[in-house]
Amino acid sequence: MIQELEDVILECDLPQHGLTRGDIGTVVLIHRDGEGYEVEFTTLDGETVAVVTLMAAQVRPVHRREIAHARELAAAS
């Protein structure tokens, strides 16, 4: 089970939050024994992009031998 403060990988695009599948976030709260999570997504320099409530199927744990990939955040409209 995913724990608080654990990094997770987004499994779907969330364009309303500027997030795309594969973005890495940190679980800040667990809902109903893992049915959902509050996840904070930040830039590499620590700026919060979004804090989003997600269902368990929308995120997954980080797997061994994965590599992070950086992308530029789109400008806010």
VEXFI-622698 format. One record per residue (C-alpha): residue in three letters; x, y, z. Coordinates in steps of 0.2 Angstrom, whole numbers, plus 5000, padded with zeros to 4 digits. Layout:
BEGIN
ALAXYZ
...
This chain:
BEGIN
MET500050005000
ILE500650184996
GLN501150275012
GLU501150465016
LEU502650555010
GLU502950424997
ASP503250474979
VAL501950414966
ILE501750424947
LEU500250504939
GLU499350374928
CYS498350504918
ASP498350674911
LEU497550814922
PRO497650964910
GLN496551074922
HIS498051064934
GLY499451064921
LEU499950884925
THR500350744913
ARG500450554914
GLY502150514922
ASP502250664933
ILE502950634950
GLY502050684966
THR502150664984
VAL500650584994
VAL500250705008
LEU498650625014
ILE497850455012
HIS495950435011
ARG494950285016
ASP496350165018
GLY497150195001
GLU495550214991
GLY496150394987
TYR497650504990
GLU497950694992
VAL499550714981
GLU500650874980
PHE501550904963
THR503051024963
THR504351094952
LEU506151034954
ASP506551194964
GLY505051164976
GLU503651274969
THR501951184972
VAL501051164955
ALA499551074962
VAL498850984977
VAL497550854969
THR496350724977
LEU496550564966
MET495850394966
ALA497050254969
ALA496950204950
GLN497550374945
VAL499250344953
ARG500550204956
PRO502050184966
VAL503750214959
HIS504550054952
ARG506450004953
ARG507550054939
GLU506450204933
ILE507250364929
ALA506450534931
HIS506150644916
ALA506050834917
ARG504950944907
GLU504551134907
LEU502951184915
ALA501751264903
ALA501451454907
ALA499851484917
SER498451564907
